[in-house]
Amino acid sequence: MDLLSPPLATYVYDPSSFSPFLSFSPNSATPMSVPLVTPAPAPPPPPLAKSVPKLGVLQLNTSFPRPPGDVGNAASWPMPTVVRVVEEAKTATVLSGMWGSELVDAFVREGEKMMAEEGVVAFVTSCGYLATMHSTLSAKLPFMGTSALLQVAWLQMSFFPGPDSYRSVGIITLKRSALTERHLKSVGAHPATPIVGLPESSNPSDAIFKAVLEEKIPYDYAGMQREVVAAARTLMREFPTLRAIVLECTNMPPFTRAVAEATGCRVWDILTLGKWLYCAAVPPDFSLQSTIATGGALMGGGLGAMEGAAAFTAPPAPAPASAAANRGGISGIVGVEEWLEWKKAHAPGGAGLQHNQAQAQLQRQSTSPASTTSPAGAPPPPSAPEVNPFEGGFVPGVHFGL
């Protein structure tokens, strides 16, 4: 009997079986058990040409979930993005600050590969505590956004000048005890910059964000947001002169909007840094031919801006996702021919849509049900609508903080 022929057979899941089986009942005959056919793994997303300039994310060797908004999720970015894991970069080593030339060399090795193989034109990393490595790493890799903390000094000196400028910008960090004056001085920030950290308790229920990153509990969007917002409110209460907040942790951007709404301050994070670096590395072409063909699609303007505005919505509460995705959408590229080819490829049914669908399938396959549920008694994380990062030039829900 052909098991793939619907007119001749009825397929129902048999929960009484200890292993995944289908009960096969051809024309009400006696049911028989047959193994459930496991679908083939989803193919990898189609690659983007090396000629397309990309943002590179140098990621620490971690395995916790990275939902939209996280630095390591391609859907967080409005430009083509490549994520590479630096195998030698362990969280404990980076947090302790006890790294040596071997770790610097590992970052440089992966960065050089990304430039040669993928056409990467600017970089960010996945940990704000790498601020102490900035001077060394930026001398070896171009346009190196080592830490979101790079934006602190810029904000202090350029937007809030004066003797008390350091009190105008505050930092929310993952682990207050690990963020030192050395980190601040490494990126030019004032050593007395106000800082508040998240709970550091060893009890997961008292330090949800920490427990999620340590993979002690499933991803808890609502619980993590509560802790980040609480830290922001503490920061504002202790330092009422604050006018801007910088999120040190690259896993905090999913909660950027919540922080802004709770405090009334503008908020900068690793996403604002990466977009700023990429925008300068890939300037838009406003020549007549390019303007007619693309409407100045890079980072807004003309047709690209109208498409982006049509797609823009309030940021959805992200559902957990893995780091399987390694590319993102694109808001525009220099060169008319490349842009038109890209646009054609990302029309409905084109290679770009297939890329996005394949990426989503990989995420579903690599995320177990256990990693997407909340602990008992906690509200489940709100589900996010499916987003095609290739449509409209912008990713819905990505906020531009600059």
Secondary structure as UniProt FT lines:
FT   TURN            3..4
FT   HELIX           6..8
FT   STRAND          11..13
FT   TURN            15..16
FT   STRAND          21..24
FT   HELIX           26..28
FT   STRAND          32..35
FT   TURN            50..51
FT   STRAND          54..59
FT   TURN            68..69
FT   TURN            71..72
FT   HELIX           74..76
FT   STRAND          81..85
FT   TURN            87..88
FT   HELIX           91..96
FT   HELIX           101..118
FT   STRAND          120..125
FT   HELIX           128..133
FT   HELIX           134..138
FT   TURN            139..140
FT   STRAND          144..145
FT   TURN            148..149
FT   HELIX           150..158
FT   TURN            163..164
FT   HELIX           165..168
FT   STRAND          169..173
FT   HELIX           176..178
FT   HELIX           181..186
FT   TURN            187..188
FT   TURN            191..192
FT   STRAND          195..197
FT   TURN            204..206
FT   HELIX           208..213
FT   TURN            214..215
FT   HELIX           221..238
FT   TURN            240..241
FT   STRAND          244..247
FT   TURN            250..251
FT   HELIX           253..255
FT   HELIX           256..263
FT   STRAND          266..268
FT   HELIX           270..281
FT   HELIX           288..294
FT   TURN            298..299
FT   HELIX           302..311
FT   TURN            323..324
FT   HELIX           336..345
FT   TURN            348..349
FT   HELIX           351..366
FT   HELIX           369..372
FT   TURN            376..377
FT   TURN            389..390
FT   TURN            392..393
FT   TURN            396..397
//
